[in-house]
Amino acid sequence: MSNCRILAISVSALFAALAGCGDPAPEQSTPTTSAATPAKTPKGEALPKEMVAAVAAGKTSTAISVHFALASPPTVATPLPVQIAIVPHQPFTTVSVHFEGNDGLTMPMGESFGPVNDVSPEKPLSHQLILLPAKEGMFMVTAAVDTLSEEGNVVRIFSIPVVVGPAQPAEAPAPK
């Protein structure tokens, strides 16, 4: 067998294995008609429309979710305010969050939030981060949400993607 054919078979096997990764297939349930299924309405207080959900590791967003909005397009060497909303979907005794950026994305303000005690469901908790991109590229801000409730102490991980563009040129002075 030639090396190219072995490589092609190996790559095909790798893609087939990766295709099997991910969430398991949804459980079979009895079919329902759209008339019998009520439309889902947003729970709790409404978030600003510019906020999007952070990516949850696993299925943790059923207990609590993290949403964010960037104040402007991320550019190199320009401070970037990020509005954060932590939305609990069940009561918690305490909630605290630690944010961490990777290489190339520093966080001069807002690295920690909380702890906040006696957290009610569907009441968003507001926080602000300031990010300072050092270089262009795709970066992740990781939010480790630490909750204490009847089920114990649970840390849930969320990711906030940040795509940083080149630094903006300084504006030319107005002609005299």
C-alpha positions as CSV (number, residue, x, y, z in Angstrom):
1,M,0.0,0.0,0.0
2,S,1.4,3.4,-0.9
3,N,2.1,6.1,1.7
4,C,-0.6,8.4,0.2
5,R,-3.2,5.7,0.4
6,I,-2.3,4.9,4.1
7,L,-2.5,8.6,4.9
8,A,-5.9,9.0,3.2
9,I,-7.3,6.0,5.1
10,S,-5.9,7.4,8.4
11,V,-7.4,10.8,7.8
12,S,-10.7,9.3,6.9
13,A,-10.7,7.2,10.1
14,L,-9.8,10.3,12.1
15,F,-12.7,12.3,10.6
16,A,-15.1,9.4,11.2
17,A,-13.9,9.2,14.9
18,L,-14.3,12.9,15.3
19,A,-17.8,12.8,13.8
20,G,-18.8,10.5,16.6
21,C,-17.7,13.0,19.2
22,G,-20.0,15.5,20.8
23,D,-23.4,15.4,22.4
24,P,-25.3,12.1,22.4
25,A,-28.3,11.8,20.2
26,P,-31.4,13.2,21.8
27,E,-33.6,10.7,23.5
28,Q,-36.7,9.6,21.6
29,S,-39.9,11.0,22.9
30,T,-43.5,10.9,21.8
31,P,-44.0,13.3,18.9
32,T,-45.9,16.5,19.7
33,T,-47.7,18.8,17.4
34,S,-46.8,22.5,17.2
35,A,-50.3,23.3,18.4
36,A,-49.8,21.2,21.6
37,T,-46.3,22.7,22.4
38,P,-46.6,26.2,23.8
39,A,-44.0,28.8,22.5
40,K,-41.1,29.2,24.9
41,T,-41.1,32.6,26.5
42,P,-37.9,34.1,27.9
43,K,-37.6,33.6,31.6
44,G,-36.8,36.3,34.1
45,E,-35.8,39.8,33.3
46,A,-35.0,40.6,29.7
47,L,-31.4,41.1,28.8
48,P,-30.3,43.9,26.3
49,K,-30.7,42.7,22.7
50,E,-27.0,43.1,22.0
51,M,-26.0,40.5,24.6
52,V,-25.2,37.0,23.4
53,A,-24.7,33.8,25.4
54,A,-21.3,32.6,26.3
55,V,-20.4,29.0,25.2
56,A,-21.1,26.6,28.0
57,A,-18.9,23.6,28.6
58,G,-21.4,20.7,28.7
59,K,-25.0,21.3,29.6
60,T,-24.4,23.7,32.5
61,S,-26.5,26.6,31.1
62,T,-29.7,25.0,32.5
63,A,-28.6,26.0,36.0
64,I,-26.9,29.3,35.2
65,S,-25.9,31.1,32.0
66,V,-23.4,33.9,31.1
67,H,-24.1,36.5,28.5
68,F,-21.9,39.3,27.2
69,A,-21.8,42.3,24.9
70,L,-18.7,44.0,23.5
71,A,-18.7,47.8,23.6
72,S,-16.8,48.1,20.3
73,P,-15.0,45.9,17.8
74,P,-11.8,44.5,19.5
75,T,-8.6,46.1,18.2
76,V,-5.0,45.8,19.2
77,A,-3.9,48.1,22.1
78,T,-7.4,49.5,22.6
79,P,-9.1,48.9,25.9
80,L,-12.3,46.9,25.4
81,P,-15.2,47.2,27.8
82,V,-17.3,44.0,28.0
83,Q,-20.7,44.0,29.7
84,I,-21.4,40.6,31.5
85,A,-24.7,39.3,32.7
86,I,-24.8,36.2,34.9
87,V,-28.3,34.7,34.9
88,P,-29.1,32.1,37.5
89,H,-32.0,29.7,36.6
90,Q,-32.3,28.3,40.1
91,P,-31.7,29.7,43.6
92,F,-28.1,29.7,44.8
93,T,-26.7,30.3,48.2
94,T,-23.6,32.1,46.6
95,V,-22.4,32.8,43.1
96,S,-18.9,34.0,42.3
97,V,-17.0,34.2,38.9
98,H,-13.4,34.3,38.0
99,F,-12.5,35.5,34.5
100,E,-9.3,34.6,32.7
101,G,-7.9,35.6,29.3
102,N,-5.2,33.7,27.4
103,D,-1.9,35.0,26.1
104,G,-2.4,38.2,24.1
105,L,-5.4,39.3,26.0
106,T,-4.9,40.9,29.4
107,M,-7.6,41.9,31.8
108,P,-6.7,45.2,33.7
109,M,-10.2,45.3,35.4
110,G,-13.0,42.9,36.3
111,E,-11.1,39.7,36.8
112,S,-13.4,38.6,39.7
113,F,-17.0,38.9,40.5
114,G,-18.7,38.2,43.9
115,P,-19.4,36.3,45.9
116,V,-23.0,37.3,45.9
117,N,-25.2,35.7,48.5
118,D,-28.9,34.5,48.3
119,V,-29.2,34.7,44.5
120,S,-32.7,34.5,43.1
121,P,-33.5,32.8,39.9
122,E,-33.9,34.8,36.7
123,K,-32.4,38.0,38.2
124,P,-29.4,38.9,36.1
125,L,-26.2,39.8,37.9
126,S,-24.3,42.6,36.1
127,H,-20.5,42.9,35.8
128,Q,-18.0,44.7,33.6
129,L,-14.6,43.5,32.3
130,I,-12.0,45.6,30.6
131,L,-9.9,43.6,28.1
132,L,-6.6,44.9,26.6
133,P,-5.7,43.0,23.4
134,A,-1.9,42.8,22.8
135,K,-2.0,41.2,19.4
136,E,-4.4,40.2,16.6
137,G,-6.1,36.9,16.6
138,M,-8.9,34.8,18.1
139,F,-8.9,34.6,21.9
140,M,-11.0,33.1,24.6
141,V,-12.0,34.6,27.9
142,T,-12.9,31.8,30.3
143,A,-15.5,32.4,33.0
144,A,-15.4,29.9,35.9
145,V,-18.7,30.3,37.7
146,D,-18.6,28.9,41.2
147,T,-22.0,28.2,42.7
148,L,-23.2,26.9,46.1
149,S,-26.6,25.4,46.4
150,E,-28.5,22.4,47.7
151,E,-26.6,20.2,45.2
152,G,-23.3,21.4,46.7
153,N,-20.4,23.5,45.3
154,V,-20.3,23.3,41.5
155,V,-17.9,25.1,39.1
156,R,-19.3,25.6,35.6
157,I,-17.1,26.8,32.7
158,F,-18.1,29.3,30.0
159,S,-16.1,30.7,27.1
160,I,-16.3,34.1,25.6
161,P,-14.7,34.4,22.1
162,V,-13.0,37.6,21.2
163,V,-11.6,38.2,17.7
164,V,-9.1,41.0,17.7
165,G,-8.4,43.1,14.6
166,P,-5.4,45.3,13.8
167,A,-4.8,48.5,15.6
168,Q,-6.6,51.5,14.2
169,P,-4.4,54.2,12.6
170,A,-4.3,57.5,14.4
171,E,-6.6,60.1,12.9
172,A,-4.8,62.7,10.8
173,P,-5.0,66.2,12.2
174,A,-7.5,68.5,10.5
175,P,-6.0,70.7,7.8
176,K,-5.6,74.4,8.8
